């Protein structure tokens, strides 16, 4: 009996610091697992089908919050993505530490998401985000640069700081800054490996964000949300600048300008109905970095890939997107579409256009589990002599569980 009492006393003494720690610190394990059966029929290529999650929805991670007192909080976030259709053990998503206060907002340091992705427009207005029907994928109607400054599924920016303001009278803004002067992080310096097919002087490997010789990439976005007599309004806009580095100029050749993207959009909701739209104007696109592998659902340059939103090298273009949703019980019906226009670059590339429309449904089995499916059609007009337009049809059905 005495031995049992002593054991209980020791256990209680050891547990006391952990209980105190738990009062000030909260650790959340979160994640999502998705699998879909998709069939893609691209003109000029045999149909392809897959079972898995090539759009990087599946993930797991830890989110930590510690109360420091006086309204100040310390946060940490670690997140890995995975593909349910392969043996991949996981790829890095967000990884950051932060300080936050309800009064002045939150500042993050590390690998963060682009505000164009999760704050103002982007994936936030696409109900089919992270599926084969997403507007930033085969639909090609959202901008997807490889350096993460866009709205695609892989819109993560390395070596960055991000600030999110508190919401005041419905207004909030977000800003991201990625310091340059780091040759290792240059998007065209891809590390040791095989020769770069665009320029044998540069090697290939894993792509990354960053600049060289003092370039600083940045992004700022703002939004305003309000409700009036049952109507919900959300207006947003933003500006993104990707400063071209010395190495990029050497790779592309000639005098190229810094990439700039302007965005504007809005959504309106009433009862079970929602309309949303977004417009982006792109200037001086930085080459192939305008389309990520995740956005194309296949390797860039692979004939099976679906990226039709890439602008021409150092070219201009525009993208618009519009969608409608109607919720009937536990089911949301979706119809959306848009257009991409890549302008001609004199002496280098012809103009091209892509128009898409998507119809489908999302059925919520519970607060955490859902079924989804639909059809997407993309009509491509590429004015390059001898190049197939590669129109495509995509069919998919899938299941998702969040935890």
N, C-alpha and C positions, 0 to 999 in steps of 0.2 A: 504494500500500500504506500509506504514511504517512498519507494523507488518511483511509483507512478506519479506521486505528487511532485517529486523533484523533477521528473521528466516534463510534466506539464508546466512547471514554473520556468524551466529553462527554455522550453518552446515559446512560452509567452514572452519572455524577455527578448528572445531573438526576433519575434514577430513584431514587437513594438516599433522599431525603426521603419519597417516596411509599411505598417499601417499609417504611420505619420507621413511617409513618402507618398502613399496612395492618396492621402487627403489633398496634397498639393499638385500631384502629377497624374495625368490621365493618359493611358496608352490604349489606342484603338487599333485592332487588327481589321483590315478591310480588304475587299477584293471583288472581282467579277469574273465569271467564267462563261464563255460563249462558244457555241459551235453552230455553223451554218452549212447547208448544202447549197452550193452556188454553181450555176452553169453559165458560162460566158461564150457567146457565139460572135466571133469577130470576122468581118468580111476578109477573105483571103487567107484565113487560118482555120485549122480544125478546131471544133468546139473543145473547151476545157471545162472540167468540173473538179470541185474540191469539197472536202469536208474538213472544216477547221476554222481558224480565225485569223485570216491574213490581214485584217484591218486593225489588229492590235487592241481590241476591246478587253480581252482577258488580262487580268493583272492581280497582283496582291501586294500588300504593303503594310507599313506601320506609320501611325500618326501620333505624335507625342505633344502634349500641352502641359506646361508647368506654370503655375501661378506664382509670380515673383513678388506680389504685393503691390499696393498702390495702383491696381488696374493693369499692371504690366505683365505680359505673358511671354514665355520662351517656348518656341515650337521647333519640332523637327519632323521631317517627312522623308520616308524612303519607300520607293515604289518600283516594282519590276513587272514587265509585261511578258506574256507567254502566248504561244500558239497551240490551241488544243488539238490541232491536226498534225503536230510534229513532236519530236523529242527535245525541242529547244528548252533549256532549263530556265530561260528568262533573259530579257534584255532590259537595260536601264531605262526607266522613265524619269519621274521627278526625284531629285535628291537635294534637299535644302534645309537650312536652319533659318529661323526667323525670330524677330521681336515684334510684338503686337500690343496695341492698346486701343480700347474702344473709342478713345478720344481722337487719336491722330492716325490710326490705321495700322498697316502691317508692312514690314520690309523683309524680303527674303534674299538669301545669298546662296548660290549654288547652281544646280541645273533646274531651271524653272520652266513653266509653260509660257508660251507667247500669249499676251493679252488679246491678240487677234484670234486666238483659238478659244479661250475659255471665259473671256470677260465681255467683249463687245462684238456680237455677231459670231461668225465662224461656226464652230461646232455647236454653239448654244442654240442656234435657230434651226438646226437640221435634225429632225426627229429620227432620221436613219443614220446619224453619225455612228461611226464604228461598225458599219455593216457594208456589204458589197454594194449597197444602193446609196451610199453616202455621196453628197454633192461634191466633196473633195476627192472622190475616187474616180470611178469610171465616168461619172457625170461630168467631171472636169470643170465644175462651176464654182470652185473656191481655190484661192491661191495657195500653193504648197511648195515653198522654197526649202532646199535641203538644210539651210542654216537654222531652221526652226522658227523664223520670224513670221511664218504664215499661219493658216488656220487648219492645217491638215492633222491627221491622227498623230503624226510624229512632230507636232509643233513644240518641240522642247529646245531650249537654248542653253548651251553650256556656258560656264564661266560668266554668270550674269547676276545682276541685282535687280529686284523688282519691287515696286512700291504700289500698294493698293490702298486707296483712301477710304475712310468711312463714308457711309451714305448720309448725305445731308440734304434734307428737303427733296429727296428722290434723285439727287445728283451724286455721281461717284466717278473717279477716274483712276487709271492705272498707267504706270510708266515702267519701262524696262531699259536697262543700260548694260551693254556688253562691252567691257573694255578691250581694246585691241593691244597692239604692241606685244603680241605673243605668236611667234612664227609657227609653233606647234599646232595652234588652233586655226590656222588658215584653212578655209574650206577646200582649197585646191591643193594643199599639202596633205596628201592622204596617207603618209607613213610608208614604211618599207613594204615592198610587194612587187607585183607585176607592173609592167609599164602602163602608163595611162594611155588609152587609145586615142584621146584627143591630142595628146602631146607627149611623145616618148621621154621628154626631159623630166616629166613628173611621174612619180610612182603612185600606185593605187593602193587602197586599203580601206579603213573605215573612215567615213566622212565625219566632219566635226564643224563646230562653229568657231568664229573668232576672226581676228584681223591681223594685220602686220604693219609695222612701221607707224604705229600710233593711231590707226583707224579706230573709230568708236561707232558701233552700231547701236541704234536705239529705236524705241517704239513707244507711242503714247496713244491711249484710247480713253474715251469718256462715254458715259451713258446717262440717260435720264429716264426714270420710271415713275409713272403716275397712274392713279385710278380715278375715274369720274363717272358716277352713276352706273356702275357695273361694267364700264369699259376700261380695259387695261391698255396702257400705251408704254412702249419702250423704244426710245430713240437713241442711236449710238453712232459713233464715228471714230476715226483714228488715222494715224500717220505712221509709216514705217520707213526707216532709212538704213540701207545696207551699204556702208562705205566700201568701195572697191580697194583692195590691197595691191601692193606692188607685185606680189606673186600672181594674183589674178590677172593683172594687166599683161604680165609676161606670158601667161598661159593663153589668154584670149587673143592677144596681139593688138597693137594699135592703142589709140587713146579712147578708153571707154569711160562712161560716166557712172556715178553712184546710183544704185537702185533706189527708187522711191515708190511707195504704194500709198494711195489715198483710199479710205473706205468710208462709206456711209450707209445707213440702213435703219429699219424700224420694224416693229411688230405691233399688231393690234389684236386684242382678244375680247370676246364677249360671250358669256355663258360657255357653251361647249365648242365655240368656233374660234380659230386663230388664223391670221394672215401674217406673213413675214416676207421681207425682201432685203436685198443687200446689193450694193454696187461697189466695184473696186476699179480704180484706174492705176495701171502699172507703167512705170517709166524706167527704161534702161535695165531690163531684166538681166540678171547675172547668169547668163548661159543655162546649162542643164540643171543648175541649182534651183530652177523654178519648178521642179517636180520631184517629190520624194518617192522612194520605192513603195512606201505604205499607201501613198495616194494613187499609184499606178496599179496596185495589186499585182505586181510583177517587176522584175528588174528593169531599170531604165535601159532602153535599147532592145529589150526582148520583144519580139513580135507579139507575144501574148499579153504584154503589158497594156494597161488601159489609160495611160495618162495622155490626155489630149489638151490639157490646160497650160502646158509649158509655153511661155512666151519665146519668141525667137531671140537668139543671142544678142544682147545689148539692144533689144527692141522694145517697143511699147505695145500696150494692149489694154483690154478692158474685159471685165467679167461681171455679169449680173445673175442673181439668183432670186427666185420667188417660190413661196410654198403656201399651201393651205392645209389645215388640219381640222377634223371634226371628231369629237369624242362621243361615242354612243355606248353607254354602259362602261364596260371594261375595255372596250376596243376603240382605238384611234385610227381613223381613216386618213391617209396622207396622199396628196397630189402635189408635186413640185417639179421645177425645171429651171432652165436658164440657158445662158449662152456665153461662150468664150470667143474673143476675137483677138488674134495675134497679128499685129500689123507687119507689113513687109519691111525688111531691112535691106536697103539698096545694096546690090552687089553681093548679098550673102544668103538671104532666105526669103521665100515667098510668104504671102499672108496665108492664114488658115483660120477656119471657124469651126466651132463645135456647138451643136444645139442638143439639149437633152430634156427628156421628161421622165418622171418616175411616178408610179402609182403603187400603193401597198397598204398594209395594215399592221398595227402593233396591238396584240391582245395581252392584257395583264392578267396573269393567273393569280398573282398576289402582289403585295407591295415590293417583293424582291424578284419574282420570276415572271418572265414574259416570253411570248412567242411572236415572231415577226416574219414577214414575207412580202414579196412584191416583184415588180417588173420594171426594168429601165431600158430606154431606147436612146441611143446617141447617134446623131447624124454628123459626120465630119466632112468638111470641105477643105482639102489641102490643095493649094494651088501650085505646089512644087511639081514640075514636070516629071512624069514617070512614077509618082508616088501614089499608092492606093489610098483612098479616103478612109478605109478601115472603119466603116460603120459597125455598130455593135449592139447586141441584145444581151441583157443580163437578167437571170431569174434566180431568186434565192428564197430559202425558208430556213429559219434558225430558232434557237432557244437561248435564253440568257438568264443567269442567276446572279444576283448581287448579294454580297454578305458583308 
